[in-house]
Amino acid sequence: MIKIIFSDMDGTLLTSENKLPEDFDAIISELKSRNVIFAPASGRQYASLLRSFEKYRDEFLFVAEGGTLVMYRDKEIFSHTMEVETVKKILAAGAKMNDIMCVWCGKNDSYILRDFDKPEYTADMDKYYTHRIPVESWDEVSDTPIKVALYDKTGNAKKNIYDKLAEFHDSLQVVQTIDWWVDVSSLGANKGEAIEHVQQALNIKPEECAAFGDYMNDCEMLQAVGYSFAMANAHPDLKKFAKFETLSCDQGGVIAGIRKLMADGLI
């Protein structure tokens, strides 16, 4: 029987208008009655996930920052940190790119250079990084780094960021999460690794887990569970890693997938 369900947020659980499906609370109530944990798994900051699910903060397990930080009932289950010198090399590379905002993602908060603390950069950032601190210099930051996020306001992050970070592709985890964002973390840091640590910490087997995703940064997550679902709107290459396909995010695909698992007697 399934004991935990992991779900990506953007393009998966959330609609294209950044809203939860209408019957979300009802399905969570059903899962709770069956002792199944729900786990948002996102590139978003932990504080951002808490903002979205405040009333469930003591019930949900949160896989934040692309799998580099896992929190359950306000306690850290797992984190995959980075060396400060490595982070500064990435930030230096980002500084050479044209009009690209860099975000130092720490365990406690996120940080941007003050020059980028403007609506044209931070409007999109507000979705993913609820808390942020503008700094004059990266030397002001003492927070333990877990990830660097880079933002292209033109929506062409593949060309303007990902391709320009080629020197790091073999030594670090460099992932384009959506058209505007690229995340850089320690090699091997991803949602799949985080899920494996959750399974060990909670004594849950892969076949007792399900997951939903839509983009290539969900690949390892789908491989780490027994019941993997790709959204109808998912990247075509991601669908190759999923055992099942569900409806699109705008059609409540995560809810439909959970209903299928219930109907099949797996929950």
C-alpha positions in Angstrom: 0.0 0.0 0.0 1.1 3.5 -0.7 2.3 5.5 2.3 3.5 8.8 0.8 2.8 10.8 -2.4 5.3 13.3 -3.8 4.1 16.0 -6.2 5.9 18.7 -8.1 4.2 22.1 -7.9 4.4 24.2 -11.1 3.0 22.5 -14.1 1.9 19.5 -12.0 -0.2 20.2 -8.9 -0.8 23.9 -9.6 -2.8 25.0 -12.6 -1.4 27.3 -15.2 -2.9 30.1 -13.2 -0.8 29.1 -10.2 -3.8 27.7 -8.2 -4.5 24.5 -6.4 -7.2 22.2 -7.9 -10.6 22.9 -6.5 -11.0 19.5 -4.7 -7.5 19.6 -3.2 -8.6 19.8 0.4 -11.1 17.0 -0.1 -8.4 14.6 -1.4 -6.0 15.6 1.3 -8.7 14.8 3.9 -9.1 11.4 2.3 -5.4 10.7 2.3 -5.1 11.7 5.9 -7.9 9.3 6.9 -5.9 6.5 5.2 -2.6 7.6 6.9 -1.0 8.7 3.6 1.5 11.5 3.8 1.4 14.2 1.0 4.7 15.7 0.1 5.1 18.8 -2.2 8.4 18.4 -4.0 9.5 21.6 -5.7 12.4 23.9 -6.6 10.6 26.4 -4.4 12.0 27.7 -1.2 10.7 26.0 2.0 9.2 29.3 3.1 7.3 29.5 -0.2 5.9 26.0 0.3 4.8 26.8 3.8 3.0 29.9 2.5 1.1 27.7 0.0 0.2 25.1 2.6 0.2 26.9 5.9 -2.7 24.9 7.3 -0.9 21.7 6.5 2.5 22.6 7.8 2.4 20.0 10.5 1.0 17.3 8.2 2.9 17.6 4.9 6.5 16.6 4.2 8.2 19.3 2.2 10.9 18.5 -0.4 12.2 22.0 -1.1 14.9 23.7 -3.3 14.9 20.9 -5.9 15.6 18.2 -3.3 18.4 19.9 -1.5 16.3 20.5 1.7 13.7 18.2 3.2 11.6 19.3 6.2 8.9 17.4 8.1 7.1 19.0 11.0 9.6 21.9 11.0 12.5 19.5 11.5 15.2 18.8 8.9 15.1 15.3 7.5 17.9 15.9 4.9 20.0 18.6 3.2 22.6 18.6 0.5 24.8 21.6 1.0 27.4 23.3 -1.2 30.9 24.6 -0.6 30.9 28.4 -0.4 33.8 28.7 -2.8 31.9 26.7 -5.4 28.9 28.9 -5.0 31.0 32.0 -5.5 32.4 30.5 -8.7 28.9 30.0 -10.0 27.9 33.6 -9.0 31.0 35.0 -10.7 30.0 33.1 -13.9 26.5 34.5 -13.6 27.8 38.0 -13.2 29.4 37.8 -16.7 26.0 37.0 -18.2 23.9 39.8 -19.6 21.0 40.9 -17.3 20.8 37.6 -15.3 19.8 37.6 -11.7 21.5 35.2 -9.3 20.0 33.9 -6.1 22.1 32.5 -3.2 19.7 29.9 -1.7 20.6 29.1 1.9 19.1 26.9 4.5 17.6 29.9 6.2 16.8 32.4 3.5 17.6 33.5 -0.1 19.8 36.4 -1.1 20.1 38.6 -4.2 22.3 41.6 -5.0 20.6 44.9 -4.3 20.9 45.9 -8.0 18.4 43.2 -8.9 15.9 44.1 -6.2 13.5 45.5 -8.8 10.0 44.4 -9.9 11.2 43.2 -13.4 13.3 40.6 -11.6 11.5 39.9 -8.3 7.9 39.6 -9.6 8.6 36.1 -10.7 10.9 35.4 -7.8 8.0 36.0 -5.4 6.4 32.8 -6.5 9.4 30.7 -5.5 11.3 32.6 -2.8 8.9 34.2 -0.3 11.7 35.4 1.8 14.7 37.2 0.4 17.4 39.5 1.6 19.1 42.1 -0.8 22.8 42.5 -0.2 25.5 44.8 -1.5 28.0 41.9 -1.8 27.9 38.2 -1.6 30.5 38.5 1.2 27.7 39.6 3.5 26.0 36.2 3.2 26.9 33.7 6.0 24.0 31.3 5.4 24.9 27.7 4.4 24.3 27.4 0.7 22.2 24.6 -0.8 21.6 25.9 -4.3 22.2 28.8 -6.7 19.3 29.8 -8.9 19.7 32.0 -12.0 16.9 33.9 -13.6 16.4 35.2 -17.1 13.5 37.6 -17.4 13.3 37.0 -21.2 12.3 33.4 -20.6 15.2 32.0 -22.6 17.2 30.4 -19.8 18.4 27.5 -22.0 20.5 29.8 -24.2 21.2 32.6 -21.8 22.1 30.6 -18.7 22.2 26.8 -19.1 24.4 26.7 -22.1 26.8 29.3 -20.6 27.3 27.2 -17.6 28.8 24.3 -19.6 32.0 24.4 -17.6 30.0 23.2 -14.6 27.9 20.5 -16.3 30.2 17.7 -15.3 31.0 18.7 -11.8 27.7 20.1 -10.6 24.0 19.4 -11.0 22.9 22.1 -13.5 19.2 21.8 -14.3 16.8 24.1 -16.2 13.6 23.9 -14.2 11.4 26.1 -16.4 12.0 28.6 -19.2 13.1 31.4 -16.9 15.1 29.5 -14.3 18.2 27.3 -14.0 19.2 25.7 -10.7 22.8 24.7 -9.8 23.5 22.4 -6.8 26.0 19.8 -5.8 26.4 16.8 -8.1 23.8 14.2 -7.3 21.4 16.6 -5.6 17.9 16.1 -6.9 14.4 15.2 -5.9 15.2 11.5 -6.3 18.1 11.6 -3.9 15.9 13.5 -1.4 13.2 10.9 -1.7 15.7 8.1 -1.0 16.7 9.8 2.2 13.0 10.2 3.1 12.4 6.5 2.5 15.3 5.6 4.8 14.3 8.1 7.5 10.6 7.0 7.6 11.3 3.3 6.8 9.2 3.4 3.6 9.9 1.3 0.6 10.0 2.7 -3.0 6.9 0.5 -3.9 5.1 2.3 -1.1 5.6 5.7 -2.8 3.9 7.5 -5.7 5.1 10.7 -7.5 3.8 13.2 -10.1 5.9 15.4 -12.3 6.0 17.4 -15.5 9.6 18.5 -16.3 13.0 16.9 -16.6 14.0 18.0 -13.1 11.4 15.5 -12.0 13.1 12.6 -13.7 15.0 11.2 -10.7 11.9 11.6 -8.5 9.8 9.4 -10.8 12.6 6.8 -10.8 12.7 6.7 -7.0 9.1 5.5 -6.5 7.0 2.5 -7.4 4.1 4.5 -8.9 5.2 7.3 -11.2 2.9 9.6 -13.1 3.7 12.2 -15.8 1.2 14.9 -16.5 -0.5 15.1 -19.9 1.3 18.5 -20.3 4.7 17.0 -19.3 7.9 17.3 -21.3 7.8 14.4 -23.9 11.2 13.1 -22.6 9.9 12.9 -19.0 7.0 10.7 -20.0 9.6 8.0 -20.9 10.4 7.7 -17.2 6.8 7.5 -15.9 4.8 4.3 -15.6 1.5 6.2 -16.0 0.2 9.3 -17.6 -2.5 11.4 -16.0 -4.5 14.5 -17.0 -3.0 17.9 -17.4 -2.4 20.3 -14.5 -5.4 22.4 -15.6 -7.6 19.3 -15.5 -6.6 18.2 -12.0 -4.2 15.5 -13.1 -2.7 14.9 -9.7 -6.1 14.5 -8.1 -7.2 12.1 -10.9 -4.0 10.1 -10.4 -4.6 9.8 -6.7 -8.2 8.7 -7.4 -6.9 6.0 -9.7 -4.6 4.7 -7.0 -7.5 4.6 -4.6 -9.8 2.9 -7.1 -7.1 0.3 -7.7 -6.9 -0.4 -4.0 -3.3 0.9 -3.6 -4.3 3.6 -1.0 
